[in-house]
Amino acid sequence: MGELAERFLREYVDVYLKPSTRARYRDMLNRLILPRFGNRPFESICRSDAKALHGELSSSRGTADYAVCVLGSLYTRIIEDWELSEMRNPCAGIKRFGSRRVERFLSPEERRAVEAVIERGLQLRPANPGRIEPYSAWAIRLLMLTGLRKSEVLGLKWPMVDWQHSCFHLPETKRGQRTVLVSQEVIELLQEVHAATGEPRSGLVLRGRMGTKLTCLNYTWNSIRNAAGIPDVRLHDLRHSFASDALMAGVPLAIVGEMLGHRNPSTTQRYAHLADSVVREALVTATRRIIGSKPEEEEKPKPFTRLTDTEWARVCPLVGADRARPGPPIDLRGVVDAIRWLEHHEDVRWSDLPAEFGRSTTCWRWRKRWEKSGVWTKVREVLGE
């Protein structure tokens, strides 16, 4: 069995599998499979042996399933590829534990909270608690806007970016080589990265200070999610949220699977319940039309949105945010958004102001100052509010 395992590694694992998968296969063989079966003739291993291994590893369901997967793959080579035996694969028919998939989707409010934390972190000086480096901020925003896997975003190189057709040409993903269409917002974000990094033609799009691949993104995300009040959201949940938003916007399930790069359509089925809710809303609309029901006349108020970078660029000179002043730094962009938030909502008080905008007393004083000087009237004219 040990000799066949070496052949398995040499002729299959090292040839057809990706480096990260190779490492996992070797670990399963050396740590769990070979110590148990390495000295036995391969034909002496039966289904009960494989099932016993699976059961003994039940405390770690993922490891148990993966061990059986590797052992089954080895026997597939022995039986089908190398034709050394006509025995039945000992792993055939063994019921897997399966992963407990719990998808977590960001709400619009949570997305805004994350963006507020990132903006504050970017404005802090290096070495200050809560400081966020630009590359980490760009990486997280790309994850949120594309639904790509972390490895795909961190491995993105400039030659893979097709500016003309707004897409990425990824040479190696879980589904193999594929082309990923991206939105104009993603292209604009990459243009910002490109300009800020000296307009390189090669190398990684997102890199650390020494030019190597980012390695601290999980640590940065842990700080962001805690500051945003969403400690249960994993970095990979940004991918789930992308899928959720697409489905809730009416994108068909099959298209979402294509956007996410799913090789197997069954993988996308985890989002089927979200697609069902969209279908149900369409069903209600169609039914009301058939029976002659009129839609409600009152329109729902539009949700409050914070200033975009383009809007802030127009407002900044008006409020003097580009001028130095004594004392601790003041986030005047947050102050402007705080006043806009208060004007957007009816029947709210300054004490109701969310903490993400800063201290309510500070925002109140700036509003009085700007109203008295006429600055706030100019701000509203520029923003068209």
Contacts in CASP RR format, 6 or more apart in sequence:
PFRMAT RR
TARGET T0000
AUTHOR 0000-0000-0000
METHOD contacts of the structure
MODEL  1
MGELAERFLREYVDVYLKPSTRARYRDMLNRLILPRFGNRPFESICRSDA
KALHGELSSSRGTADYAVCVLGSLYTRIIEDWELSEMRNPCAGIKRFGSR
RVERFLSPEERRAVEAVIERGLQLRPANPGRIEPYSAWAIRLLMLTGLRK
SEVLGLKWPMVDWQHSCFHLPETKRGQRTVLVSQEVIELLQEVHAATGEP
RSGLVLRGRMGTKLTCLNYTWNSIRNAAGIPDVRLHDLRHSFASDALMAG
VPLAIVGEMLGHRNPSTTQRYAHLADSVVREALVTATRRIIGSKPEEEEK
PKPFTRLTDTEWARVCPLVGADRARPGPPIDLRGVVDAIRWLEHHEDVRW
SDLPAEFGRSTTCWRWRKRWEKSGVWTKVREVLGE
1 34 0 8 1.000
1 37 0 8 1.000
1 38 0 8 1.000
1 39 0 8 1.000
1 40 0 8 1.000
1 41 0 8 1.000
1 42 0 8 1.000
1 45 0 8 1.000
2 34 0 8 1.000
2 38 0 8 1.000
2 39 0 8 1.000
4 42 0 8 1.000
4 74 0 8 1.000
4 78 0 8 1.000
4 84 0 8 1.000
5 29 0 8 1.000
5 33 0 8 1.000
5 34 0 8 1.000
5 38 0 8 1.000
5 74 0 8 1.000
7 77 0 8 1.000
7 82 0 8 1.000
8 29 0 8 1.000
8 73 0 8 1.000
8 74 0 8 1.000
8 77 0 8 1.000
9 25 0 8 1.000
9 26 0 8 1.000
9 29 0 8 1.000
11 77 0 8 1.000
12 73 0 8 1.000
12 77 0 8 1.000
12 81 0 8 1.000
13 21 0 8 1.000
13 22 0 8 1.000
13 25 0 8 1.000
13 26 0 8 1.000
14 22 0 8 1.000
17 25 0 8 1.000
18 172 0 8 1.000
24 66 0 8 1.000
25 70 0 8 1.000
25 73 0 8 1.000
28 66 0 8 1.000
28 67 0 8 1.000
28 70 0 8 1.000
28 71 0 8 1.000
29 70 0 8 1.000
29 74 0 8 1.000
32 53 0 8 1.000
32 57 0 8 1.000
32 63 0 8 1.000
32 67 0 8 1.000
33 53 0 8 1.000
33 67 0 8 1.000
33 70 0 8 1.000
33 71 0 8 1.000
33 74 0 8 1.000
36 53 0 8 1.000
37 45 0 8 1.000
37 49 0 8 1.000
37 71 0 8 1.000
42 75 0 8 1.000
42 78 0 8 1.000
42 84 0 8 1.000
42 85 0 8 1.000
43 85 0 8 1.000
43 87 0 8 1.000
45 90 0 8 1.000
46 90 0 8 1.000
47 88 0 8 1.000
47 90 0 8 1.000
47 91 0 8 1.000
47 92 0 8 1.000
47 93 0 8 1.000
47 94 0 8 1.000
49 90 0 8 1.000
50 68 0 8 1.000
50 71 0 8 1.000
50 72 0 8 1.000
50 90 0 8 1.000
50 91 0 8 1.000
50 94 0 8 1.000
51 94 0 8 1.000
53 64 0 8 1.000
53 67 0 8 1.000
53 68 0 8 1.000
53 71 0 8 1.000
54 64 0 8 1.000
54 65 0 8 1.000
54 67 0 8 1.000
54 68 0 8 1.000
54 94 0 8 1.000
55 64 0 8 1.000
57 63 0 8 1.000
57 64 0 8 1.000
57 67 0 8 1.000
58 64 0 8 1.000
58 97 0 8 1.000
61 97 0 8 1.000
61 98 0 8 1.000
61 99 0 8 1.000
61 100 0 8 1.000
62 97 0 8 1.000
62 98 0 8 1.000
62 99 0 8 1.000
64 97 0 8 1.000
65 96 0 8 1.000
65 97 0 8 1.000
65 98 0 8 1.000
65 99 0 8 1.000
68 91 0 8 1.000
68 94 0 8 1.000
68 96 0 8 1.000
69 91 0 8 1.000
71 90 0 8 1.000
71 91 0 8 1.000
72 89 0 8 1.000
72 90 0 8 1.000
72 91 0 8 1.000
72 92 0 8 1.000
75 89 0 8 1.000
75 90 0 8 1.000
75 91 0 8 1.000
76 89 0 8 1.000
78 84 0 8 1.000
78 85 0 8 1.000
79 85 0 8 1.000
79 86 0 8 1.000
79 87 0 8 1.000
79 89 0 8 1.000
101 270 0 8 1.000
103 237 0 8 1.000
103 240 0 8 1.000
103 244 0 8 1.000
103 270 0 8 1.000
103 271 0 8 1.000
104 232 0 8 1.000
104 233 0 8 1.000
104 234 0 8 1.000
104 237 0 8 1.000
104 240 0 8 1.000
104 241 0 8 1.000
105 237 0 8 1.000
105 240 0 8 1.000
105 241 0 8 1.000
105 244 0 8 1.000
106 114 0 8 1.000
106 230 0 8 1.000
106 233 0 8 1.000
106 237 0 8 1.000
106 238 0 8 1.000
106 241 0 8 1.000
108 303 0 8 1.000
110 228 0 8 1.000
110 230 0 8 1.000
110 233 0 8 1.000
111 144 0 8 1.000
111 241 0 8 1.000
112 306 0 8 1.000
112 356 0 8 1.000
113 228 0 8 1.000
113 229 0 8 1.000
113 230 0 8 1.000
113 356 0 8 1.000
114 140 0 8 1.000
114 144 0 8 1.000
114 224 0 8 1.000
114 225 0 8 1.000
114 228 0 8 1.000
114 230 0 8 1.000
115 306 0 8 1.000
116 228 0 8 1.000
116 306 0 8 1.000
116 356 0 8 1.000
117 132 0 8 1.000
117 224 0 8 1.000
117 227 0 8 1.000
117 228 0 8 1.000
117 356 0 8 1.000
118 132 0 8 1.000
118 137 0 8 1.000
118 140 0 8 1.000
118 141 0 8 1.000
118 224 0 8 1.000
119 333 0 8 1.000
120 130 0 8 1.000
120 331 0 8 1.000
121 130 0 8 1.000
121 131 0 8 1.000
121 132 0 8 1.000
121 137 0 8 1.000
122 132 0 8 1.000
122 134 0 8 1.000
122 137 0 8 1.000
123 329 0 8 1.000
123 331 0 8 1.000
124 130 0 8 1.000
124 131 0 8 1.000
124 132 0 8 1.000
125 131 0 8 1.000
130 223 0 8 1.000
130 227 0 8 1.000
132 220 0 8 1.000
132 223 0 8 1.000
132 224 0 8 1.000
133 208 0 8 1.000
133 220 0 8 1.000
134 196 0 8 1.000
135 206 0 8 1.000
135 207 0 8 1.000
135 208 0 8 1.000
135 214 0 8 1.000
136 214 0 8 1.000
136 216 0 8 1.000
136 217 0 8 1.000
136 220 0 8 1.000
138 189 0 8 1.000
138 192 0 8 1.000
138 193 0 8 1.000
138 206 0 8 1.000
139 153 0 8 1.000
139 154 0 8 1.000
139 206 0 8 1.000
139 214 0 8 1.000
139 217 0 8 1.000
140 217 0 8 1.000
140 220 0 8 1.000
140 221 0 8 1.000
140 224 0 8 1.000
140 235 0 8 1.000
140 238 0 8 1.000
141 189 0 8 1.000
142 148 0 8 1.000
142 153 0 8 1.000
142 156 0 8 1.000
142 186 0 8 1.000
142 189 0 8 1.000
142 206 0 8 1.000
143 150 0 8 1.000
143 153 0 8 1.000
143 235 0 8 1.000
143 238 0 8 1.000
143 239 0 8 1.000
144 238 0 8 1.000
144 241 0 8 1.000
144 242 0 8 1.000
145 182 0 8 1.000
145 183 0 8 1.000
145 185 0 8 1.000
145 186 0 8 1.000
145 189 0 8 1.000
145 242 0 8 1.000
146 153 0 8 1.000
146 180 0 8 1.000
146 182 0 8 1.000
146 186 0 8 1.000
146 242 0 8 1.000
147 238 0 8 1.000
147 239 0 8 1.000
147 242 0 8 1.000
147 243 0 8 1.000
147 259 0 8 1.000
147 260 0 8 1.000
148 180 0 8 1.000
148 239 0 8 1.000
149 173 0 8 1.000
149 174 0 8 1.000
149 236 0 8 1.000
149 239 0 8 1.000
150 217 0 8 1.000
150 235 0 8 1.000
150 236 0 8 1.000
152 170 0 8 1.000
152 173 0 8 1.000
153 206 0 8 1.000
154 204 0 8 1.000
154 206 0 8 1.000
154 213 0 8 1.000
154 214 0 8 1.000
154 217 0 8 1.000
155 204 0 8 1.000
155 205 0 8 1.000
155 206 0 8 1.000
155 213 0 8 1.000
156 168 0 8 1.000
156 170 0 8 1.000
156 204 0 8 1.000
156 205 0 8 1.000
156 206 0 8 1.000
157 202 0 8 1.000
157 203 0 8 1.000
157 204 0 8 1.000
157 205 0 8 1.000
158 194 0 8 1.000
158 200 0 8 1.000
158 201 0 8 1.000
158 202 0 8 1.000
158 203 0 8 1.000
158 204 0 8 1.000
158 205 0 8 1.000
159 201 0 8 1.000
159 202 0 8 1.000
159 203 0 8 1.000
160 168 0 8 1.000
160 169 0 8 1.000
160 170 0 8 1.000
160 171 0 8 1.000
161 168 0 8 1.000
161 190 0 8 1.000
161 205 0 8 1.000
162 168 0 8 1.000
162 169 0 8 1.000
163 187 0 8 1.000
166 181 0 8 1.000
166 182 0 8 1.000
166 183 0 8 1.000
166 184 0 8 1.000
166 186 0 8 1.000
166 187 0 8 1.000
167 179 0 8 1.000
167 180 0 8 1.000
167 181 0 8 1.000
167 182 0 8 1.000
168 179 0 8 1.000
168 180 0 8 1.000
168 182 0 8 1.000
169 177 0 8 1.000
169 179 0 8 1.000
170 177 0 8 1.000
170 178 0 8 1.000
170 179 0 8 1.000
170 180 0 8 1.000
171 177 0 8 1.000
173 261 0 8 1.000
174 261 0 8 1.000
174 263 0 8 1.000
175 261 0 8 1.000
175 262 0 8 1.000
175 263 0 8 1.000
178 261 0 8 1.000
180 259 0 8 1.000
180 261 0 8 1.000
181 259 0 8 1.000
190 205 0 8 1.000
193 205 0 8 1.000
193 206 0 8 1.000
194 200 0 8 1.000
204 211 0 8 1.000
204 212 0 8 1.000
204 213 0 8 1.000
206 213 0 8 1.000
206 214 0 8 1.000
207 213 0 8 1.000
207 214 0 8 1.000
208 214 0 8 1.000
208 215 0 8 1.000
217 235 0 8 1.000
218 235 0 8 1.000
221 235 0 8 1.000
225 231 0 8 1.000
225 233 0 8 1.000
239 260 0 8 1.000
240 271 0 8 1.000
242 259 0 8 1.000
242 260 0 8 1.000
243 256 0 8 1.000
243 257 0 8 1.000
243 259 0 8 1.000
243 260 0 8 1.000
243 268 0 8 1.000
243 271 0 8 1.000
243 274 0 8 1.000
244 271 0 8 1.000
244 274 0 8 1.000
246 255 0 8 1.000
246 256 0 8 1.000
246 259 0 8 1.000
247 253 0 8 1.000
247 256 0 8 1.000
247 271 0 8 1.000
247 274 0 8 1.000
247 275 0 8 1.000
247 278 0 8 1.000
248 274 0 8 1.000
248 277 0 8 1.000
248 278 0 8 1.000
250 275 0 8 1.000
250 278 0 8 1.000
251 259 0 8 1.000
252 275 0 8 1.000
253 268 0 8 1.000
253 269 0 8 1.000
253 271 0 8 1.000
253 272 0 8 1.000
253 275 0 8 1.000
254 265 0 8 1.000
254 268 0 8 1.000
256 268 0 8 1.000
256 271 0 8 1.000
256 275 0 8 1.000
257 265 0 8 1.000
257 267 0 8 1.000
257 268 0 8 1.000
260 268 0 8 1.000
262 268 0 8 1.000
287 293 0 8 1.000
288 295 0 8 1.000
304 340 0 8 1.000
304 341 0 8 1.000
304 344 0 8 1.000
304 345 0 8 1.000
306 337 0 8 1.000
307 315 0 8 1.000
307 333 0 8 1.000
307 336 0 8 1.000
307 337 0 8 1.000
307 340 0 8 1.000
307 383 0 8 1.000
311 382 0 8 1.000
311 383 0 8 1.000
312 333 0 8 1.000
312 336 0 8 1.000
314 382 0 8 1.000
314 383 0 8 1.000
315 321 0 8 1.000
315 333 0 8 1.000
315 336 0 8 1.000
315 379 0 8 1.000
315 382 0 8 1.000
315 383 0 8 1.000
316 322 0 8 1.000
316 332 0 8 1.000
316 333 0 8 1.000
318 375 0 8 1.000
318 378 0 8 1.000
318 379 0 8 1.000
318 382 0 8 1.000
319 332 0 8 1.000
319 335 0 8 1.000
319 336 0 8 1.000
319 370 0 8 1.000
319 375 0 8 1.000
319 379 0 8 1.000
320 332 0 8 1.000
321 332 0 8 1.000
321 333 0 8 1.000
330 362 0 8 1.000
331 358 0 8 1.000
332 366 0 8 1.000
334 357 0 8 1.000
334 358 0 8 1.000
334 363 0 8 1.000
335 357 0 8 1.000
335 358 0 8 1.000
335 362 0 8 1.000
335 363 0 8 1.000
335 366 0 8 1.000
335 367 0 8 1.000
336 379 0 8 1.000
337 357 0 8 1.000
338 353 0 8 1.000
338 357 0 8 1.000
338 358 0 8 1.000
338 360 0 8 1.000
338 363 0 8 1.000
339 363 0 8 1.000
339 366 0 8 1.000
339 367 0 8 1.000
339 370 0 8 1.000
339 376 0 8 1.000
340 383 0 8 1.000
340 385 0 8 1.000
341 353 0 8 1.000
341 354 0 8 1.000
341 357 0 8 1.000
342 348 0 8 1.000
342 350 0 8 1.000
342 353 0 8 1.000
343 385 0 8 1.000
345 352 0 8 1.000
350 360 0 8 1.000
350 361 0 8 1.000
350 363 0 8 1.000
350 364 0 8 1.000
351 360 0 8 1.000
353 360 0 8 1.000
353 363 0 8 1.000
357 363 0 8 1.000
367 376 0 8 1.000
369 375 0 8 1.000
370 376 0 8 1.000
370 379 0 8 1.000
371 377 0 8 1.000
END
